[in-house]
Amino acid sequence: MTDAAYHRPATLDAALVLKAREPTARYVAGGTDLWVQARKRKAAPVPLISLQNIAELRGISVGDKGLRIGATTPLSDLLRHELVRAELPALAMALGTLASQQIRNVATVAGNLCNASPAADTAPPLLVHDASVELRGASGARTVSLASFLVGPGKTTLAPGELLAAIVVPRPAKGTKSAFLRQGRVAMDLSLASVAALVCIEDDRQAPVVRLAAGAVGPVPMRLPKAEAALAGRPLDAAALVAAAEVAADEVAPITDLRASAGYRRRLVRVLCERALRLAVGDKEIHHEVHHAG
């Protein structure tokens, strides 16, 4: 990639102008996936437009719509943020297991989502927290749900020239808890399967809100509406969680590849779903198991 131009605009408008001038250019923030692709010669040399100097794309703020995460905000900044750890525990759990500290210091959630890998670990937690993405282009701004943004392996709804400017996560209602679990072959490997769970628990242990999402077991990270429906209005006892996990295993659409079989991935979803639900409802036994396993 040494022969390709490298631009460092200071404003978002300047970045959009550069993109219009050089349509083959790629936006880059942390660039951690891009450099890997380049070393493996999976990415041809193209002009790059760095977003790192654009102040409005960096940082975490809280507004009427919830927590707004700027596109160039490093994962490590998110992981340290008090509200992320307190109100979005599933996302914090995903960030804590994603890659190494060195990579988290430069990688971004926006990059993880725009790469559109079925195994993107930040996607399931953001899906259960009903996140949306702010997209900016020459024609203006638009907001779409994360579920609509991810359309296939390596594919998003980004229009030509658009960039992902921010991720917006609504602040959860009181009593909401969430959790995320994943399984890879070795440390820092891509997930073979991952599951995020969110529940809003009332005093009688009913769950008026239950959301589940899985990664690495379909063409995109996905919500699991059938498994969610299996828990609607039910006490969150052990039998209900096991039943929902069984539904989740049947609902996903994994493939068999060199890393794992489809059947093994389904079994992982069943186990991870039950454990993530138990974590979200505050099962002290599973908290102890996960703590010592980590």
C-alpha positions as CSV (number, residue, x, y, z in Angstrom):
1,M,0.0,0.0,0.0
2,T,3.1,2.2,-0.2
3,D,2.1,3.8,-3.5
4,A,-1.4,4.8,-2.5
5,A,-2.2,8.4,-1.4
6,Y,-2.9,8.9,2.3
7,H,-5.1,11.9,3.2
8,R,-5.6,13.3,6.7
9,P,-8.6,15.8,6.6
10,A,-9.3,18.0,9.6
11,T,-13.1,18.2,9.1
12,L,-15.9,15.8,8.1
13,D,-16.8,18.0,5.2
14,A,-13.3,17.8,3.9
15,A,-13.3,14.0,4.2
16,L,-16.5,13.8,2.2
17,V,-15.1,16.1,-0.5
18,L,-12.0,13.9,-0.8
19,K,-14.1,10.8,-1.1
20,A,-16.2,12.4,-3.9
21,R,-13.0,13.3,-5.7
22,E,-11.4,9.8,-5.2
23,P,-14.3,7.3,-5.2
24,T,-12.0,4.3,-4.8
25,A,-10.5,5.7,-1.6
26,R,-11.3,4.0,1.7
27,Y,-12.1,5.7,5.0
28,V,-9.8,4.4,7.8
29,A,-9.8,5.0,11.6
30,G,-7.9,2.4,13.6
31,G,-7.2,0.4,10.4
32,T,-6.5,-2.8,12.3
33,D,-8.5,-5.0,9.9
34,L,-7.2,-3.1,6.8
35,W,-3.5,-3.7,7.7
36,V,-4.1,-7.4,8.2
37,Q,-5.9,-7.6,4.8
38,A,-3.0,-5.7,3.2
39,R,-0.4,-8.0,4.6
40,K,-2.3,-11.0,3.3
41,R,-2.7,-9.2,0.0
42,K,-6.5,-9.3,0.3
43,A,-6.7,-5.5,-0.1
44,A,-5.3,-3.8,-3.2
45,P,-3.4,-0.5,-2.7
46,V,-6.1,2.3,-2.7
47,P,-6.1,5.9,-1.5
48,L,-6.8,6.1,2.2
49,I,-8.7,8.9,4.0
50,S,-7.8,8.9,7.7
51,L,-10.6,10.1,10.0
52,Q,-8.3,10.5,13.1
53,N,-8.0,14.2,12.9
54,I,-11.7,14.9,12.7
55,A,-12.7,16.0,16.3
56,E,-16.4,15.6,15.8
57,L,-16.0,11.9,15.1
58,R,-14.1,11.2,18.4
59,G,-15.4,10.8,21.9
60,I,-18.4,9.6,24.0
61,S,-21.3,11.8,24.9
62,V,-24.7,11.4,26.6
63,G,-27.7,13.1,25.1
64,D,-31.5,12.8,24.7
65,K,-31.0,9.8,22.4
66,G,-28.6,8.0,24.7
67,L,-24.9,7.2,24.6
68,R,-23.3,8.5,21.4
69,I,-20.0,6.8,20.5
70,G,-18.0,8.7,17.9
71,A,-16.6,6.6,15.0
72,T,-12.9,7.1,15.8
73,T,-13.3,6.4,19.6
74,P,-10.8,3.6,20.5
75,L,-12.2,0.5,22.1
76,S,-10.1,1.1,25.2
77,D,-11.8,4.5,25.8
78,L,-15.2,2.8,25.7
79,L,-14.1,0.1,28.1
80,R,-13.0,2.7,30.6
81,H,-16.1,4.7,30.4
82,E,-18.2,4.6,33.6
83,L,-21.6,4.5,31.8
84,V,-20.6,1.8,29.5
85,R,-19.5,-0.4,32.3
86,A,-22.5,0.4,34.5
87,E,-25.3,0.5,31.9
88,L,-24.1,-1.6,29.0
89,P,-22.3,-4.5,30.7
90,A,-22.7,-6.8,27.6
91,L,-20.8,-4.3,25.5
92,A,-18.1,-4.0,28.2
93,M,-17.7,-7.8,28.4
94,A,-17.3,-7.9,24.6
95,L,-14.8,-5.1,24.6
96,G,-12.8,-6.8,27.4
97,T,-12.3,-10.0,25.3
98,L,-11.7,-8.3,21.9
99,A,-8.2,-8.7,20.7
100,S,-5.3,-7.4,22.8
101,Q,-4.8,-4.1,24.8
102,Q,-2.6,-2.8,22.1
103,I,-5.2,-3.3,19.4
104,R,-8.0,-2.0,21.7
105,N,-6.0,1.3,21.9
106,V,-6.5,1.9,18.2
107,A,-9.4,-0.2,17.0
108,T,-12.9,1.2,16.9
109,V,-16.5,-0.1,17.2
110,A,-17.3,1.7,13.9
111,G,-14.5,-0.2,12.2
112,N,-15.7,-3.5,13.7
113,L,-19.2,-2.9,12.4
114,C,-18.2,-1.6,9.0
115,N,-16.0,-4.6,8.4
116,A,-19.4,-6.5,8.7
117,S,-17.9,-9.8,9.8
118,P,-20.5,-12.3,11.0
119,A,-18.2,-12.8,14.0
120,A,-18.0,-9.1,15.0
121,D,-18.0,-9.3,18.8
122,T,-19.4,-5.8,19.4
123,A,-22.5,-6.4,17.3
124,P,-24.5,-8.8,19.5
125,P,-24.3,-6.5,22.6
126,L,-25.2,-3.5,20.5
127,L,-28.1,-5.4,18.9
128,V,-29.7,-6.3,22.3
129,H,-29.3,-2.7,23.4
130,D,-31.2,-1.5,20.3
131,A,-28.3,0.5,18.9
132,S,-28.5,2.6,15.8
133,V,-25.8,4.1,13.5
134,E,-25.5,7.7,12.2
135,L,-24.4,7.8,8.6
136,R,-23.0,10.9,6.9
137,G,-22.6,11.5,3.2
138,A,-22.5,14.3,0.7
139,S,-26.3,14.3,0.6
140,G,-26.7,14.7,4.4
141,A,-27.2,12.5,7.5
142,R,-29.4,9.5,8.2
143,T,-29.9,7.1,11.1
144,V,-30.6,3.4,10.7
145,S,-30.9,0.6,13.2
146,L,-27.8,-1.6,13.5
147,A,-30.0,-4.6,12.6
148,S,-30.8,-2.9,9.2
149,F,-27.2,-1.7,8.7
150,L,-25.7,-5.2,8.6
151,V,-26.9,-7.0,5.5
152,G,-24.4,-9.8,4.8
153,P,-20.7,-10.9,5.2
154,G,-18.7,-7.8,4.4
155,K,-21.8,-5.9,3.4
156,T,-23.6,-2.9,5.0
157,T,-26.2,-0.4,3.9
158,L,-23.5,2.3,3.5
159,A,-24.2,4.2,0.3
160,P,-21.3,5.2,-2.0
161,G,-19.3,8.0,-0.3
162,E,-21.0,7.6,3.1
163,L,-19.2,6.9,6.4
164,L,-20.4,5.8,9.8
165,A,-20.1,8.8,12.0
166,A,-21.4,7.5,15.3
167,I,-23.1,4.6,17.1
168,V,-26.1,5.6,19.4
169,V,-27.2,3.4,22.2
170,P,-30.4,4.2,24.2
171,R,-29.8,4.3,27.9
172,P,-31.5,1.2,29.3
173,A,-34.5,1.3,31.7
174,K,-34.0,0.8,35.4
175,G,-33.7,-2.9,36.2
176,T,-32.1,-3.8,32.9
177,K,-29.1,-6.1,32.9
178,S,-27.1,-7.6,30.1
179,A,-24.3,-10.0,29.4
180,F,-22.1,-11.3,26.6
181,L,-20.2,-14.6,26.2
182,R,-18.1,-15.9,23.3
183,Q,-16.1,-19.0,22.5
184,G,-13.1,-19.1,20.2
185,R,-10.5,-21.8,19.6
186,V,-7.7,-19.9,21.3
187,A,-7.2,-16.5,22.9
188,M,-7.8,-13.5,20.5
189,D,-9.2,-15.8,17.8
190,L,-12.4,-15.0,16.0
191,S,-15.5,-16.2,17.8
192,L,-16.8,-19.6,16.9
193,A,-20.1,-18.4,18.4
194,S,-21.1,-15.6,20.7
195,V,-24.3,-14.6,22.5
196,A,-25.6,-11.4,24.1
197,A,-28.6,-11.4,26.5
198,L,-30.5,-8.5,27.9
199,V,-33.4,-8.7,30.4
200,C,-35.4,-6.2,32.3
201,I,-36.5,-7.8,35.6
202,E,-39.4,-6.9,37.8
203,D,-39.8,-7.9,41.4
204,D,-41.8,-11.0,40.5
205,R,-39.0,-12.2,38.2
206,Q,-41.1,-11.7,35.1
207,A,-39.3,-10.4,32.0
208,P,-41.3,-7.8,30.2
209,V,-38.2,-7.2,28.0
210,V,-35.9,-10.0,26.8
211,R,-33.5,-9.6,24.0
212,L,-31.0,-12.1,22.6
213,A,-28.5,-11.9,19.8
214,A,-25.9,-14.2,18.4
215,G,-22.7,-13.8,16.3
216,A,-20.6,-16.0,14.1
217,V,-23.6,-18.3,13.5
218,G,-25.2,-16.7,10.4
219,P,-24.4,-14.4,7.6
220,V,-24.7,-11.4,10.0
221,P,-24.9,-11.1,13.8
222,M,-28.6,-11.6,14.5
223,R,-31.3,-11.0,17.0
224,L,-33.1,-14.2,18.1
225,P,-36.8,-13.3,18.2
226,K,-38.0,-16.9,18.6
227,A,-35.9,-17.5,21.6
228,E,-36.9,-14.1,23.0
229,A,-40.6,-15.1,22.5
230,A,-40.0,-18.3,24.5
231,L,-39.3,-16.2,27.6
232,A,-42.0,-13.5,27.1
233,G,-44.1,-13.2,30.3
234,R,-42.5,-16.2,31.9
235,P,-40.6,-16.4,35.3
236,L,-36.9,-16.5,34.6
237,D,-36.4,-19.8,36.3
238,A,-33.8,-22.5,35.3
239,A,-36.3,-24.4,33.1
240,A,-37.3,-21.3,31.2
241,L,-33.7,-20.4,30.5
242,V,-32.8,-23.9,29.3
243,A,-35.9,-23.9,27.0
244,A,-35.0,-20.6,25.5
245,A,-31.4,-21.7,24.9
246,E,-32.8,-24.8,23.0
247,V,-34.9,-22.5,20.8
248,A,-31.9,-20.2,20.2
249,A,-29.8,-23.2,19.0
250,D,-32.4,-24.1,16.5
251,E,-32.9,-20.5,15.4
252,V,-29.3,-19.7,14.3
253,A,-27.9,-20.6,10.8
254,P,-24.3,-21.7,11.3
255,I,-22.0,-23.1,8.6
256,T,-19.4,-25.8,8.7
257,D,-15.9,-24.5,7.9
258,L,-12.3,-25.3,8.8
259,R,-12.8,-23.8,12.3
260,A,-15.9,-25.7,13.5
261,S,-18.9,-27.6,12.3
262,A,-22.4,-26.2,12.2
263,G,-23.5,-28.8,14.8
264,Y,-20.7,-27.7,17.2
265,R,-21.7,-24.0,16.7
266,R,-25.3,-24.8,17.5
267,R,-24.2,-26.6,20.8
268,L,-22.1,-23.5,21.7
269,V,-25.1,-21.2,21.1
270,R,-27.2,-23.4,23.4
271,V,-24.6,-23.3,26.2
272,L,-23.7,-19.7,25.8
273,C,-27.3,-18.5,25.6
274,E,-28.2,-20.2,28.9
275,R,-25.1,-18.9,30.6
276,A,-25.5,-15.4,29.3
277,L,-29.2,-15.3,30.5
278,R,-28.1,-16.6,33.9
279,L,-25.5,-13.8,34.1
280,A,-28.1,-11.2,33.1
281,V,-30.6,-12.3,35.7
282,G,-27.9,-12.2,38.4
283,D,-27.2,-15.9,39.0
284,K,-24.4,-15.8,41.5
285,E,-23.2,-19.3,40.7
286,I,-22.7,-18.5,37.0
287,H,-21.0,-15.2,37.9
288,H,-18.5,-17.3,40.0
289,E,-18.0,-19.8,37.2
290,V,-17.3,-17.1,34.5
291,H,-15.0,-15.2,36.8
292,H,-12.8,-18.2,37.5
293,A,-12.9,-19.4,33.9
294,G,-11.6,-16.0,32.8
